[in-house]
Amino acid sequence: MYIYNMYLSSILQQLNKSNPEWWARLTDIIMPTHIIGGGFSHIPQNKLQEDAELIPNCEFVTIEDAGHFVHDTNLSDLLAVLKNFLDS
């Protein structure tokens, strides 16, 4: 339990006091990129779209019938999106 609390504390600290350079450096990503969001995730899809627009050669995909853990809630659609990305 102690390790879990340390891990959670670290994540919360990064989210609450994020390094602005991280966001500014999204434009440095040069590889083809996909950002995949779940349609009923707690993360607003418009925010993921904004991030995708900062990354050159990035496509944003929302898998409507999925939550935050897309692979748990809609694996078949996730695999279809990934296959399409890898085949292109």
C-alpha positions in Angstrom: 0.0 0.0 0.0 2.9 2.4 0.8 4.4 2.0 -2.7 1.0 2.6 -4.3 0.5 5.8 -2.2 4.0 7.0 -3.3 3.2 6.3 -6.9 -0.2 8.0 -6.7 1.4 11.0 -5.0 4.0 11.3 -7.7 1.4 11.2 -10.4 -0.8 13.8 -8.7 2.2 16.1 -8.3 3.1 15.8 -12.0 -0.5 16.6 -12.9 -0.9 19.5 -10.5 2.6 21.0 -11.1 3.3 19.9 -14.7 6.4 21.2 -16.4 5.2 23.6 -19.1 8.2 22.7 -21.3 6.6 19.2 -21.8 3.6 20.8 -23.6 5.8 23.2 -25.5 7.9 20.4 -26.8 5.0 18.5 -28.4 6.0 20.2 -31.6 9.4 18.4 -31.4 7.8 15.0 -32.1 8.7 14.0 -35.6 7.4 10.5 -35.9 3.9 9.7 -37.2 1.7 9.8 -34.1 -1.8 8.7 -33.0 -3.5 10.1 -30.0 -6.4 7.8 -29.1 -9.1 8.8 -26.7 -12.1 7.0 -25.3 -15.4 8.7 -25.9 -16.5 8.4 -22.3 -13.2 9.0 -20.8 -12.8 11.6 -18.0 -10.3 13.4 -20.3 -12.1 15.9 -22.5 -11.7 14.9 -26.2 -11.3 18.5 -27.3 -8.2 18.7 -25.1 -6.7 15.7 -26.7 -7.5 17.2 -30.1 -5.7 20.4 -29.1 -2.6 18.3 -28.2 -2.8 16.4 -31.5 -2.8 19.7 -33.4 0.5 20.6 -31.7 2.2 17.4 -33.0 3.2 17.4 -36.6 1.9 14.4 -38.5 -0.5 13.4 -35.7 -3.9 12.0 -36.0 -6.5 12.1 -33.2 -9.0 9.3 -33.0 -11.9 9.0 -30.5 -13.2 5.5 -29.9 -16.7 6.4 -28.9 -17.6 3.2 -27.1 -14.6 3.3 -24.8 -13.5 4.8 -21.5 -10.1 6.1 -20.3 -8.7 2.6 -20.6 -9.6 2.1 -24.2 -7.9 -1.3 -24.3 -10.1 -2.6 -21.5 -13.4 -1.2 -22.7 -13.2 -1.6 -26.5 -10.2 -3.6 -27.5 -11.6 -4.6 -30.9 -12.0 -1.0 -32.1 -8.6 -0.1 -30.6 -7.0 -2.9 -32.5 -8.7 -1.8 -35.8 -7.4 1.8 -35.3 -3.9 0.6 -34.5 -3.9 -1.8 -37.5 -5.0 1.0 -39.8 -2.2 3.3 -38.4 0.5 0.6 -38.8 -0.7 -0.3 -42.3 -0.5 3.3 -43.5 
